[in-house]
Amino acid sequence: MSGKTVMRVGLCTLMLTGALASTATPAAAASTAPRLTSLVGLSAERILLADKVAAAKFGTTSPIEDPVREQVVLDQAAALAAEAGLDTAETVTFFRAQIESSKLVQQGLFDLWTAHPELAPAERPDLATEVRPELDRITIAFIGELSATDELRAPTTRCRVSLVVAEHKADRQYHLDRLHERALRDAITPVCAA
C-alpha cells in the first residue's frame, strides 16, 4: 500500500471509530456515501474541465484569475440556490471552493507547461463554446445534488466519513493525479462544514 492509501485507511478507521462512539453508525455513514458520491463526482468533473480552461488560456494574455467571470458564476449559483430553497451563503461558499480549486489546477498546469513546453497542449479549446456550456451543466447539476443532500451536509462524523468514501471513489473513477486530487479535496471541503 502507498503512504497515501495507508493515510486514508487510517483516517477512515479513525472516523469510523468516532462514528461508532457517536450516535451515527457506520451503516448510516455508508448509506450517505452514495448521495455524496454524485456531488463529489461533479466536483471531479469540474476540476478536470480546468485542464481545458488552462489549455485555452496558456500562452495567451488571458489570466488564470478572472474576477468578472467568477462573480457571474457566484451570482448564478446564489440565484439558483435561492430558487431551490438552499442556503445562499453556503452555496456561494461551495461554488467559491470549486472556482479556487479550478484555479489551483490551472496554475499547476501552467507551471508544468512552462517548465516542460513539450507537454503543453497542441490545441486550444474554445471557452465560450466548448468549456462554459459544460461548466453551466455542472452548475445546474450541483444545485440538484446540494438540494438532495441538504440534510446530510453538516459538520458531523457521518458526513465526514461519507465524504472521505465519496472522495476515494472519485479519485479512482476519474484517475486523478496528485494535482487534481488536491484540488478535489479543496473543492469538497465545504460539504460537511455547513
C-alpha positions as CSV (number, residue, x, y, z in Angstrom):
1,M,0.0,0.0,0.0
2,S,1.2,3.5,-0.8
3,G,1.6,6.1,2.0
4,K,-1.4,7.9,0.7
5,T,-3.6,4.8,0.9
6,V,-2.3,4.0,4.4
7,M,-3.2,7.5,5.5
8,R,-6.7,7.3,4.0
9,V,-7.3,3.9,5.6
10,G,-6.1,5.3,8.9
11,L,-8.3,8.4,8.5
12,C,-11.4,6.2,7.7
13,T,-10.7,4.0,10.6
14,L,-10.4,6.9,13.0
15,M,-13.5,8.5,11.6
16,L,-15.5,5.2,11.7
17,T,-14.3,4.8,15.3
18,G,-15.6,8.2,16.0
19,A,-18.9,7.3,14.2
20,L,-19.2,4.2,16.4
21,A,-18.7,6.2,19.5
22,S,-21.2,8.8,18.5
23,T,-24.9,8.4,17.6
24,A,-24.0,7.8,13.9
25,T,-23.4,4.2,12.8
26,P,-21.1,3.0,10.1
27,A,-24.1,1.8,8.2
28,A,-25.6,5.3,8.4
29,A,-22.4,6.8,7.2
30,A,-22.2,4.3,4.4
31,S,-25.8,4.9,3.3
32,T,-24.9,8.6,3.0
33,A,-21.9,7.9,0.7
34,P,-23.8,7.2,-2.5
35,R,-25.6,10.5,-2.3
36,L,-22.4,12.4,-1.7
37,T,-20.7,10.3,-4.4
38,S,-22.7,12.2,-7.0
39,L,-21.9,15.6,-5.6
40,V,-18.2,14.7,-5.3
41,G,-18.2,13.2,-8.8
42,L,-19.5,16.5,-10.2
43,S,-16.7,18.3,-8.4
44,A,-14.2,15.9,-10.0
45,E,-15.7,16.6,-13.4
46,R,-15.5,20.3,-12.9
47,I,-11.9,20.0,-11.8
48,L,-11.0,18.0,-14.9
49,L,-12.5,20.8,-17.0
50,A,-9.9,23.1,-15.5
51,D,-7.4,21.3,-17.8
52,K,-9.4,22.6,-20.8
53,V,-9.6,26.1,-19.3
54,A,-5.8,26.1,-18.7
55,A,-5.3,24.9,-22.3
56,A,-7.5,27.7,-23.6
57,K,-5.6,30.3,-21.6
58,F,-2.0,29.1,-21.7
59,G,0.3,31.2,-23.9
60,T,-2.4,33.9,-24.3
61,T,-3.0,37.2,-22.4
62,S,-6.0,35.6,-20.6
63,P,-5.1,35.3,-16.9
64,I,-6.0,32.5,-14.6
65,E,-7.8,34.9,-12.4
66,D,-11.0,36.2,-14.0
67,P,-12.9,38.1,-11.2
68,V,-15.7,39.1,-13.6
69,R,-16.4,35.6,-14.7
70,E,-16.1,34.3,-11.2
71,Q,-18.7,36.8,-10.0
72,V,-21.0,35.7,-12.8
73,V,-20.7,32.1,-11.6
74,L,-21.2,33.0,-7.9
75,D,-24.2,35.2,-8.7
76,Q,-25.8,32.4,-10.8
77,A,-25.2,29.9,-8.0
78,A,-26.8,32.3,-5.5
79,A,-29.8,32.8,-7.7
80,L,-30.2,29.1,-8.4
81,A,-29.8,28.3,-4.6
82,A,-32.5,30.8,-3.7
83,E,-34.9,29.2,-6.3
84,A,-34.1,25.8,-4.8
85,G,-34.6,26.9,-1.2
86,L,-30.9,26.3,-0.4
87,D,-28.9,28.5,2.0
88,T,-27.4,31.1,-0.4
89,A,-24.3,31.8,1.7
90,E,-23.4,28.1,2.0
91,T,-24.0,27.6,-1.7
92,V,-21.8,30.5,-2.7
93,T,-19.1,29.2,-0.3
94,F,-19.3,25.8,-2.0
95,F,-19.0,27.4,-5.5
96,R,-16.1,29.6,-4.4
97,A,-14.3,26.4,-3.4
98,Q,-15.0,25.0,-6.9
99,I,-13.5,28.1,-8.5
100,E,-10.5,28.2,-6.3
101,S,-9.8,24.5,-7.0
102,S,-10.1,25.1,-10.7
103,K,-7.5,27.9,-10.4
104,L,-5.2,25.6,-8.4
105,V,-5.3,23.1,-11.3
106,Q,-4.8,25.8,-13.9
107,Q,-1.8,27.2,-12.1
108,G,-0.3,23.8,-11.6
109,L,-0.7,23.1,-15.3
110,F,0.7,26.5,-16.3
111,D,3.8,25.8,-14.1
112,L,4.2,22.3,-15.7
113,W,3.8,23.5,-19.2
114,T,6.2,26.5,-18.6
115,A,8.9,24.1,-17.2
116,H,8.2,21.5,-19.9
117,P,6.9,23.2,-23.1
118,E,6.8,19.8,-24.8
119,L,3.9,18.8,-22.6
120,A,1.8,21.9,-23.4
121,P,-1.4,21.2,-25.2
122,A,-1.3,21.5,-29.0
123,E,-4.9,22.5,-29.3
124,R,-6.7,25.5,-27.7
125,P,-10.3,24.7,-26.7
126,D,-12.8,27.5,-27.1
127,L,-14.0,28.6,-23.6
128,A,-17.3,30.1,-24.8
129,T,-18.5,27.1,-27.0
130,E,-16.7,24.1,-25.5
131,V,-16.0,24.7,-21.9
132,R,-18.5,27.1,-20.4
133,P,-21.6,25.0,-21.5
134,E,-20.1,22.1,-19.6
135,L,-19.4,24.2,-16.6
136,D,-23.0,25.6,-16.8
137,R,-24.4,22.0,-16.9
138,I,-22.4,21.1,-13.9
139,T,-23.5,24.2,-12.0
140,I,-27.2,23.2,-12.5
141,A,-26.4,19.6,-11.5
142,F,-24.6,20.9,-8.4
143,I,-27.8,22.7,-7.3
144,G,-29.8,19.5,-7.7
145,E,-27.2,17.5,-5.7
146,L,-26.9,20.2,-3.0
147,S,-30.7,20.1,-2.6
148,A,-30.7,16.3,-2.5
149,T,-28.0,16.2,0.2
150,D,-29.1,19.3,2.2
151,E,-30.0,17.4,5.3
152,L,-26.9,15.2,5.2
153,R,-24.4,18.0,4.8
154,A,-23.5,19.0,8.3
155,P,-20.4,19.1,10.5
156,T,-20.9,15.5,11.6
157,T,-18.8,12.4,11.7
158,R,-21.4,10.7,9.4
159,C,-20.9,13.4,6.8
160,R,-17.1,13.4,7.1
161,V,-16.8,9.6,6.7
162,S,-19.2,9.7,3.8
163,L,-17.2,12.4,2.2
164,V,-13.9,10.5,2.5
165,V,-15.6,7.5,0.9
166,A,-17.0,9.6,-1.9
167,E,-13.7,11.3,-2.5
168,H,-11.8,8.0,-2.7
169,K,-14.4,6.7,-5.2
170,A,-13.9,9.8,-7.3
171,D,-10.1,9.6,-7.2
172,R,-10.4,6.0,-8.6
173,Q,-13.2,6.6,-11.0
174,Y,-11.6,9.7,-12.6
175,H,-8.0,8.5,-12.3
176,L,-6.9,11.8,-10.6
177,D,-3.3,12.6,-10.3
178,R,-1.9,14.4,-7.2
179,L,-2.7,17.9,-8.5
180,H,-6.3,17.0,-9.3
181,E,-6.7,15.0,-6.0
182,R,-5.5,18.1,-4.0
183,A,-7.9,20.3,-6.0
184,L,-10.8,17.8,-5.4
185,R,-10.1,17.7,-1.6
186,D,-10.1,21.5,-1.5
187,A,-13.3,21.7,-3.6
188,I,-15.3,19.4,-1.3
189,T,-14.1,20.9,2.0
190,P,-17.3,23.0,2.5
191,V,-19.6,19.9,2.0
192,C,-19.5,19.0,5.7
193,A,-18.7,22.4,7.1
194,A,-22.3,23.8,7.0
